[in-house]
């Protein structure tokens, strides 16, 4: 069964540090971020992002997020892959549920979605529960 889910989130912590800075090259950073979700997705998550910043402050990033809580009434964990970009105050990413990395009644979940982080963070997820 495929479900379309929507939620909002609040960033609880953000720890970012550079791991490669060189003159005239994009800065590479790593960030560890925790969030609290509400809506069709209720719970908390931890994400690690790797980012490459351009001179204009925009960035490209990849990340893995482990969510713990309830998704569409199903309890468990999900691991989501993020591939996205940051520009003009907003981060946007495509999400993919990582098969085989989930637990509880979400163990067989598959799907994809979209993530937007701006002044009010939101996420939509199209999820298949087998």
N, C-alpha and C positions, 0 to 999 in steps of 0.2 A: 504494500500500500504506500503510495507516494503522498506526502504531506508538505504543504507550503507553510513555513513557520516564520514568524517575525518576532524580533525582540529588540530591546534597547540595552545598553550597557554603560557602566560607569568605570572609568579607570581608577583602580585603588592604589597602584604603585607603578612607577616607571624608573628603571635603573638602566641608563645607557652609558656606554663607554666606547671610545675609539679603539680599534685593534690594528689599524694601519692608516697612518697619516703621512703623506708625502707632499712635498711642494709641487704645485700645479697639477695635482691629481685628485680625483674625488676621494673624500674621507670615507672610510669603511668603519661601521660601528656595529655593535651588538647591543640589543636591549632586552631585558627581562621585564615583562609586564604582567600584572594581575588585574583581573576585571570581575565585576559582579553583573550578572545578567538578570533581566526581568522581562516578562511577556510570555510567549510560547516557549521560550527557553529560560529556565530558572536555575541559577546556580552560580558557580565561579569558575575561573579559568586562569591558567598560567601559559604565557606565550613567550617564545624566544624568537626575536626577529634579527636578521642580518640585513643591514642597509648600506647602500652606496649613495652618497650625497653628491649632487652636482653643484657647480659654482653658484647657481641661482637659488640654492636652498631646497630645490626639489630632490626627491629621492626615489629609488627603486628598492623594493624589499621582498624577502621571502621569510616565511616563518612556519613554526609548528606550534599548535595550541592544544592543550589538553583541557577539556571542559568536564566538570563534575557536577551532576545535578539531574534535572529533569528536562526532557525535550519532548514536547507534544504529549505530556503525560507519561512518558517512559523514563524510568530511572536508570542511571548508569553513567558511563564516560564516553566521550567522543574525542578523537584526535583529528584536528583539521589542519590542512595545508593551506597556507596563504601565499599568493603571488600577487604583488600589487605595486602601487606607486603613491607618492605623496607630492602634492602641488597645491599652491594657493590655499593653504590651511586645511586641506582635507586629505585623508588617506583612503584609498579605495583598493579593494582586493577581490580576487576570485578565490573561492573556497572549495576544497574538495575533502570529503570525509575519507580518511585513510582506513581502508578495509583491513580487518584483522587486528586493529589496535584499540578496539572499543570493548566495553564491558557491560554487564547487567543486561537489561532488556534492550539496550542499544548495541549489543555485541555484533549483530549481523547488519547493522545500519550501513547504508551507502548513500551517496548523494553529493550535491554541490550547492553553491550559493554565492552570495555577495556580501561584502562587508564595507561599511562606510564609517569612518571616524572623523567627525568634525565637531563643532561645539556640542552636538547631541549625537552620540554614537548609536549606530543601529546595525543590525545584521538580519539578513533574510537567508533562509536555508530551505532548499528542496530536499527532503529526506525520504529515503526508502527504507522501511523496516521489513525485513524478510522473516 
